[in-house]
Amino acid sequence: MKTAQHPLVKNYLAAVARETAELDEEHRNELIADLDEHIAVALAEEADPDDQAIRAVLARLGDPRSIAASALGESAAAVSVRRWHTVVPLVLLALAGIATVTAPVAGVVLAVLAVVALWATPQWKTRDKVIGTAAALLVPVLLALLGLLLGLEIATGGVAMGTWTILAAVIFPLAVTAATCVYLVRAGQRPA
């Protein structure tokens, strides 16, 4: 007889399933399957396990509420780590965009820190990390090139910087940073 078909085991696993209703379905099913396998292995040593042997195995596993509390605690810890890993690169990326306009050296340092934090997190796929890296490093490089071109233009007696150029130099990094942050938030919410 398969262990999950025994009434005591069925009731035990059903109790664990009820207590872990807050877990996502995949984790709950995995937990139930692990428990069922553990019960089957423990009872495999018995030729024909009776109710007393099954109760003893279930008692060793622990109360369904305790198992659920442990599983829910691990799930909550994983979510908080995921949120922390999500927030840090996004905050650094946003600060890098702002700092690139006001203090370019600080912007570059923050962009590098944002890239390091982005690659250290398990939240995003490699494609998302490459896009985030390109956006984080693109802004300082383009602003440096714009500054170089404007410096050369001014040095050669060319046209002075117009208002549109200044606005573009301010709006561009902020727009790229905002678009990248929005993209990364949406990409981080996709199922793995």
BAFI-3210 file (N, C-alpha, C; in Angstrom, 3 decimals, decimal comma, padded with zeros to 6 digits):
// residues 192
n [1|2|3|4|5|6|7|8|9|10|11|12|13|14|15|16|17|18|19|20|21|22|23|24|25|26|27|28|29|30|31|32|33|34|35|36|37|38|39|40|41|42|43|44|45|46|47|48|49|50|51|52|53|54|55|56|57|58|59|60|61|62|63|64|65|66|67|68|69|70|71|72|73|74|75|76|77|78|79|80|81|82|83|84|85|86|87|88|89|90|91|92|93|94|95|96|97|98|99|100|101|102|103|104|105|106|107|108|109|110|111|112|113|114|115|116|117|118|119|120|121|122|123|124|125|126|127|128|129|130|131|132|133|134|135|136|137|138|139|140|141|142|143|144|145|146|147|148|149|150|151|152|153|154|155|156|157|158|159|160|161|162|163|164|165|166|167|168|169|170|171|172|173|174|175|176|177|178|179|180|181|182|183|184|185|186|187|188|189|190|191|192]
n.u [000,855|000,572|001,997|000,747|-001,867|-002,845|-005,142|-004,276|-001,919|-002,865|-004,567|-002,683|-000,976|-002,880|-003,495|-001,060|-001,035|-003,259|-002,376|-000,275|-001,335|-000,771|001,609|003,097|001,748|003,572|005,734|004,316|003,351|005,799|006,774|004,844|005,259|007,910|007,543|005,827|007,541|009,519|008,044|007,367|009,927|010,664|008,748|009,291|010,985|009,434|007,577|004,746|003,352|001,636|-001,057|000,036|002,807|002,804|001,775|003,884|005,955|004,845|004,691|007,395|008,041|006,734|004,382|001,848|001,381|003,779|005,553|004,471|004,809|007,572|008,104|006,718|008,127|010,663|009,954|009,111|011,535|013,000|011,552|011,978|014,727|014,795|013,367|015,091|017,338|016,268|015,640|018,048|019,842|018,148|017,742|020,390|020,839|018,976|019,966|022,442|021,697|020,666|022,907|024,739|024,050|024,379|026,797|029,174|031,361|030,628|028,299|029,265|030,604|028,425|026,955|028,610|028,538|025,805|025,683|027,294|025,733|023,450|024,302|024,872|022,529|019,933|017,550|017,059|017,224|020,016|019,869|018,335|020,089|022,203|020,982|020,383|022,994|024,082|022,452|023,064|025,770|025,820|024,736|026,635|028,796|027,773|027,120|029,667|030,835|029,180|029,835|032,530|032,333|030,895|032,709|034,837|033,553|033,029|035,641|036,699|035,441|032,859|029,270|027,522|026,359|023,071|019,769|018,233|020,163|021,223|018,925|018,476|020,763|020,204|017,670|017,899|019,645|018,058|015,671|016,515|017,420|015,034|013,424|014,905|014,799|012,024|011,753|013,369|011,971|009,585|010,624|011,648|009,353|008,376|007,552|009,914]
n.v [-001,191|002,165|004,851|007,393|006,770|005,685|006,245|007,663|008,885|010,353|012,164|013,491|014,689|016,265|018,012|019,362|020,574|022,279|023,971|025,204|026,872|029,487|029,398|029,406|027,443|025,675|025,417|024,380|021,931|020,688|020,458|018,715|016,459|015,847|015,226|012,999|011,241|010,935|009,686|007,309|006,161|005,811|003,962|001,845|000,016|-001,618|-004,625|-004,911|-002,184|-001,138|000,779|001,866|001,963|003,784|006,036|006,519|007,246|009,576|011,121|011,495|013,132|015,475|017,980|019,069|021,852|022,894|022,126|023,594|026,215|026,390|026,067|028,291|030,338|030,072|030,693|033,364|034,534|034,149|035,766|038,312|038,586|038,562|040,908|042,823|042,413|043,294|045,986|047,391|047,471|048,966|051,393|052,309|052,564|054,567|056,696|056,941|057,881|060,429|061,568|061,575|063,742|065,884|065,472|064,185|062,332|061,046|059,945|058,038|056,317|055,437|054,216|052,067|050,691|050,078|048,306|046,207|045,410|044,668|042,425|040,750|039,831|037,341|037,831|038,696|037,655|036,787|038,255|040,492|041,613|042,329|044,298|046,186|046,783|047,879|050,155|051,509|052,123|053,374|055,964|057,688|057,500|058,544|061,126|062,053|062,022|063,926|066,176|066,407|066,912|069,333|070,864|070,942|072,299|074,784|075,577|075,902|078,127|077,844|077,526|078,599|076,656|075,649|076,054|073,775|071,791|071,695|070,950|068,437|067,123|066,904|065,710|063,314|061,366|060,955|059,998|057,612|056,207|056,026|054,534|052,165|051,299|050,826|048,795|046,788|046,334|045,257|043,030|041,622|040,728|038,803|035,347|032,835]
n.w [000,000|-000,845|000,956|001,069|000,687|002,970|005,614|007,971|007,115|004,938|006,290|007,857|005,916|004,637|006,707|006,949|004,445|004,692|006,743|005,496|003,619|002,911|001,575|-001,705|-004,364|-005,603|-003,735|-001,565|-002,603|-003,070|-000,452|000,659|-000,960|-000,232|002,480|002,223|000,883|002,849|004,864|003,527|003,184|005,861|006,646|005,005|006,067|007,589|007,330|007,059|007,779|010,680|012,191|014,521|013,997|011,899|013,190|014,941|013,178|012,081|014,397|014,924|012,793|013,467|014,610|012,357|012,379|013,372|011,379|009,274|010,252|010,254|007,492|006,467|007,705|006,519|003,922|004,190|004,930|002,594|000,832|001,970|001,621|-001,148|-001,705|-000,575|-002,170|-004,513|-004,119|-003,453|-005,827|-007,516|-006,134|-006,027|-008,764|-009,445|-007,894|-009,130|-011,656|-011,013|-009,736|-011,797|-013,315|-011,534|-010,096|-011,725|-011,246|-008,857|-009,829|-011,646|-009,895|-008,322|-010,350|-011,010|-008,557|-008,548|-010,702|-009,739|-007,521|-008,896|-010,380|-008,297|-007,300|-007,175|-008,345|-011,005|-014,463|-016,600|-018,984|-018,188|-016,361|-018,019|-019,591|-017,577|-016,758|-019,119|-019,376|-016,995|-017,308|-019,740|-019,572|-018,061|-019,877|-022,314|-021,457|-020,820|-023,337|-024,594|-023,074|-023,774|-026,545|-026,481|-025,077|-026,894|-028,958|-027,806|-027,243|-029,760|-030,569|-031,330|-031,432|-028,561|-025,715|-026,006|-024,587|-025,030|-025,230|-022,679|-021,255|-022,451|-021,595|-018,919|-018,744|-020,238|-018,811|-016,550|-017,652|-018,920|-016,689|-015,164|-016,940|-017,065|-014,390|-014,154|-016,068|-014,857|-012,461|-013,456|-014,822|-012,683|-011,497|-013,115|-013,515|-012,663]
ca.u [000,000|001,303|001,794|-000,176|-003,236|-003,271|-005,928|-003,494|-000,982|-003,688|-005,004|-001,499|-000,562|-003,937|-003,330|000,099|-001,467|-004,129|-001,566|000,656|-002,130|-000,172|002,725|002,678|001,375|004,765|006,440|003,453|003,389|007,140|006,826|004,002|005,955|009,059|007,033|005,334|008,715|010,151|007,178|007,525|011,242|010,634|007,879|009,769|011,677|008,410|006,976|003,363|003,216|000,306|-001,377|000,950|004,076|002,576|001,670|005,230|006,677|004,252|005,084|008,801|008,069|006,295|003,030|001,697|001,518|005,210|006,142|003,975|005,459|008,946|008,071|006,302|009,240|011,689|009,409|009,140|012,933|013,394|010,910|012,629|016,021|014,508|013,017|016,306|018,155|015,627|015,637|019,388|020,308|017,273|018,053|021,708|020,688|018,289|020,922|023,471|021,125|020,603|024,256|025,442|023,738|024,871|028,189|029,471|032,243|029,789|027,377|029,975|030,818|027,125|026,585|029,398|027,952|024,503|025,954|027,759|024,563|022,548|024,828|024,934|021,185|019,353|016,217|016,911|017,927|021,228|019,452|017,930|021,297|022,962|020,262|020,615|024,402|024,237|021,809|023,789|027,056|025,595|024,459|027,861|029,625|027,190|027,275|031,079|031,037|028,489|030,675|033,730|031,955|030,567|033,972|035,560|032,815|033,254|037,066|036,977|034,680|031,585|028,030|027,398|025,355|021,696|018,909|017,814|021,279|021,283|017,766|018,715|021,797|019,595|016,519|018,287|020,038|016,934|014,714|017,096|017,414|013,653|012,980|015,615|014,224|010,700|011,986|013,875|010,880|008,671|011,342|011,776|008,051|008,062|007,876|011,231]
ca.v [000,000|003,426|005,521|008,524|006,265|005,299|007,356|008,483|009,684|011,309|013,220|014,251|015,523|017,262|019,018|020,184|021,393|023,356|024,904|025,923|027,470|030,767|029,143|029,246|026,049|024,879|025,089|023,520|020,596|020,145|020,083|017,528|015,340|015,498|014,538|011,683|010,407|010,636|008,694|006,047|005,600|005,366|002,781|000,777|-000,968|-002,497|-005,516|-004,466|-001,211|-000,960|002,160|002,312|002,303|005,016|007,136|006,787|007,984|010,916|011,842|011,904|014,261|016,664|018,495|019,803|023,304|023,202|022,005|024,739|027,430|026,370|026,310|029,673|031,187|030,021|031,405|034,801|034,959|034,205|036,936|039,538|038,670|038,924|042,332|043,579|042,312|044,068|047,413|048,000|047,899|049,996|052,660|052,750|052,978|055,867|057,690|057,132|058,750|061,804|062,053|061,775|065,102|066,879|065,198|063,061|061,308|060,275|059,188|056,867|055,404|054,836|053,320|050,836|049,989|049,546|047,146|045,126|044,935|044,022|041,095|039,927|039,406|036,246|038,256|038,898|036,768|037,384|039,267|041,693|042,193|042,971|045,537|047,109|047,207|048,772|051,436|052,191|052,624|054,172|057,363|058,469|057,532|059,501|062,485|062,428|062,366|065,193|067,214|066,540|067,590|070,727|071,529|071,200|073,311|076,070|075,909|076,333|079,336|077,464|077,999|078,343|075,644|076,121|075,544|072,412|070,894|071,546|070,135|067,065|066,556|066,638|064,806|062,022|060,365|060,655|059,171|056,278|055,573|055,683|053,437|050,952|050,854|050,261|047,515|045,810|045,978|044,339|041,787|040,904|040,174|037,675|034,059|032,320]
ca.w [000,000|-000,904|002,239|000,979|000,637|004,322|006,180|008,906|006,320|004,184|007,217|008,255|004,782|004,429|007,759|006,567|003,302|005,212|007,539|004,608|002,540|002,524|000,668|-003,093|-004,647|-005,919|-002,491|-000,748|-003,205|-002,836|000,956|000,827|-001,615|000,618|003,670|001,799|000,613|004,135|005,522|002,791|003,508|007,260|006,773|004,125|006,892|008,159|006,334|006,900|008,863|011,262|012,576|015,571|013,341|011,133|014,176|015,468|012,146|012,007|015,618|014,756|011,864|014,193|014,433|011,082|012,586|013,509|010,036|008,504|010,755|009,756|006,046|006,240|008,137|005,475|002,765|004,492|004,888|001,186|000,238|002,430|000,947|-002,529|-001,739|-000,307|-003,368|-005,571|-003,796|-003,442|-007,156|-008,071|-005,455|-006,509|-010,159|-009,443|-007,387|-010,165|-012,692|-010,493|-009,466|-013,064|-013,746|-010,583|-009,728|-012,625|-010,667|-007,943|-010,673|-012,172|-008,754|-008,002|-011,458|-010,839|-007,404|-008,981|-011,551|-008,854|-006,769|-009,859|-010,714|-007,086|-006,908|-007,967|-008,761|-012,440|-015,389|-017,173|-019,972|-017,451|-015,767|-019,107|-019,927|-016,468|-016,814|-020,272|-019,071|-015,912|-017,788|-020,944|-019,232|-017,842|-021,085|-023,253|-020,918|-020,964|-024,753|-024,833|-022,467|-024,588|-027,783|-026,171|-024,720|-028,150|-029,706|-027,144|-027,384|-031,144|-030,851|-031,929|-030,835|-027,124|-025,369|-025,991|-023,514|-025,350|-024,949|-021,219|-020,872|-022,897|-020,726|-017,615|-018,876|-020,789|-017,812|-015,670|-018,403|-019,091|-015,368|-014,809|-017,818|-016,658|-013,111|-014,439|-016,736|-013,890|-011,545|-014,193|-015,098|-011,416|-011,127|-014,003|-012,926|-013,075]
c.u [000,891|000,970|000,776|-001,631|-003,745|-003,999|-005,142|-002,534|-001,746|-004,110|-003,838|-001,081|-001,602|-003,827|-002,146|-000,292|-002,349|-003,313|-000,609|-000,070|-001,538|001,028|002,217|002,549|002,599|005,502|005,619|003,481|004,736|007,284|006,041|004,690|007,161|008,615|006,555|006,504|009,400|009,354|007,357|008,854|011,245|009,814|008,351|010,473|010,708|007,811|005,543|003,086|001,770|000,123|-000,398|002,297|003,941|002,477|003,046|006,052|006,159|004,625|006,529|008,923|007,676|004,883|002,940|001,828|002,974|005,902|005,738|004,660|006,891|008,987|007,690|007,392|010,342|011,230|009,465|010,567|013,403|012,803|011,613|014,006|015,811|014,171|014,246|017,188|017,566|015,797|017,022|019,868|019,455|017,545|019,398|021,630|020,012|019,224|022,017|022,958|021,081|022,001|025,039|025,230|024,414|026,337|028,649|030,361|031,457|028,794|028,015|030,201|029,516|026,663|027,334|028,860|026,602|024,694|026,409|026,575|023,590|023,007|024,896|023,573|020,679|018,014|016,026|017,682|019,125|020,885|019,092|019,142|022,142|022,303|020,479|022,033|024,617|023,640|022,588|025,088|026,928|025,459|025,750|028,741|029,082|027,308|028,721|031,380|030,375|029,303|031,932|033,424|031,622|031,809|034,779|034,887|033,050|034,707|037,399|036,147|033,350|030,421|028,006|026,293|023,982|020,921|018,504|018,907|021,382|020,119|017,956|019,739|021,246|018,508|016,933|018,698|018,887|015,915|015,236|017,071|016,012|013,150|013,639|015,059|012,853|010,848|012,415|012,811|009,950|009,356|011,479|010,465|007,638|008,348|009,178|011,129]
c.v [001,240|004,235|006,636|008,070|005,832|006,490|008,246|009,410|010,740|012,476|014,110|015,211|016,603|018,375|019,942|021,108|022,550|024,411|025,722|026,569|028,796|030,592|029,087|027,746|025,161|024,454|024,156|022,086|019,914|019,666|018,800|016,303|014,889|014,740|013,130|010,733|009,998|009,559|007,333|005,379|005,052|004,091|001,613|-000,326|-001,982|-003,361|-005,086|-003,481|-001,097|000,493|002,708|002,732|003,608|006,209|007,513|007,600|009,418|011,756|012,325|013,087|015,564|017,064|019,251|021,319|023,714|023,148|023,213|026,026|027,521|026,696|027,757|030,646|031,227|030,797|032,911|035,331|035,079|035,429|038,208|039,694|039,111|040,404|043,193|043,578|043,119|045,558|048,045|048,378|049,010|051,361|053,193|053,243|054,352|056,967|057,973|058,053|060,195|062,377|062,302|063,191|066,128|066,714|063,973|061,969|060,430|059,419|057,926|055,843|054,700|053,884|052,003|050,024|049,370|048,295|045,954|044,541|044,186|042,603|040,179|039,366|038,268|036,629|038,293|037,863|037,518|038,478|040,580|042,394|042,906|044,291|046,587|047,654|048,194|050,142|052,212|052,811|053,506|055,662|058,143|058,569|058,559|060,931|062,952|062,809|063,693|066,352|067,472|067,297|069,057|071,516|071,867|072,304|074,702|076,507|076,403|077,542|079,047|078,052|077,655|077,315|076,264|075,492|074,105|071,405|070,634|070,684|068,679|066,380|066,230|065,574|063,410|061,017|059,982|059,752|057,747|055,523|055,145|054,509|052,119|050,407|050,219|048,893|046,445|045,396|044,976|042,998|040,949|040,265|039,009|036,379|033,526|031,265]
c.w [000,000|000,352|002,168|000,937|002,012|004,949|007,141|008,151|005,533|005,074|007,626|007,134|004,468|005,464|007,436|005,404|003,763|005,942|006,670|003,435|002,060|001,589|-000,763|-003,377|-004,902|-004,652|-001,612|-001,293|-002,989|-001,391|001,203|000,226|-000,788|001,862|003,322|001,547|001,912|004,882|004,856|003,119|004,932|007,427|005,906|004,904|007,501|007,048|006,033|008,029|009,355|011,661|013,606|014,964|012,564|012,077|014,719|014,464|012,061|013,226|015,510|013,802|012,548|013,838|013,097|011,239|012,699|012,160|009,192|008,945|010,251|008,265|005,741|006,640|007,101|004,249|002,980|004,439|003,446|000,509|000,679|001,801|-000,494|-002,632|-001,526|-001,543|-004,513|-005,336|-003,937|-004,845|-007,761|-007,446|-005,941|-007,953|-010,251|-008,955|-008,408|-011,264|-012,261|-010,316|-010,753|-013,576|-012,846|-010,217|-010,519|-012,030|-009,697|-008,721|-011,221|-011,061|-008,395|-009,098|-011,342|-009,659|-007,762|-009,832|-010,705|-008,081|-007,680|-010,173|-009,500|-006,687|-007,787|-008,601|-010,278|-013,235|-015,967|-018,173|-019,286|-016,854|-016,819|-019,494|-018,835|-016,470|-017,948|-019,977|-018,017|-016,412|-019,026|-020,618|-018,954|-019,091|-022,080|-022,749|-021,020|-022,411|-025,110|-024,266|-023,270|-025,883|-027,544|-025,792|-025,954|-028,951|-029,114|-027,341|-028,791|-031,537|-031,503|-031,155|-029,347|-026,877|-025,322|-024,845|-023,774|-025,041|-023,455|-020,737|-021,261|-022,003|-019,339|-017,736|-019,338|-019,710|-016,880|-016,367|-018,587|-017,769|-014,975|-015,641|-017,417|-015,347|-013,322|-015,101|-015,735|-012,881|-012,223|-014,462|-013,823|-010,968|-012,015|-013,271|-013,501|-014,146]
res [m|k|t|a|q|h|p|l|v|k|n|y|l|a|a|v|a|r|e|t|a|e|l|d|e|e|h|r|n|e|l|i|a|d|l|d|e|h|i|a|v|a|l|a|e|e|a|d|p|d|d|q|a|i|r|a|v|l|a|r|l|g|d|p|r|s|i|a|a|s|a|l|g|e|s|a|a|a|v|s|v|r|r|w|h|t|v|v|p|l|v|l|l|a|l|a|g|i|a|t|v|t|a|p|v|a|g|v|v|l|a|v|l|a|v|v|a|l|w|a|t|p|q|w|k|t|r|d|k|v|i|g|t|a|a|a|l|l|v|p|v|l|l|a|l|l|g|l|l|l|g|l|e|i|a|t|g|g|v|a|m|g|t|w|t|i|l|a|a|v|i|f|p|l|a|v|t|a|a|t|c|v|y|l|v|r|a|g|q|r|p|a]
***
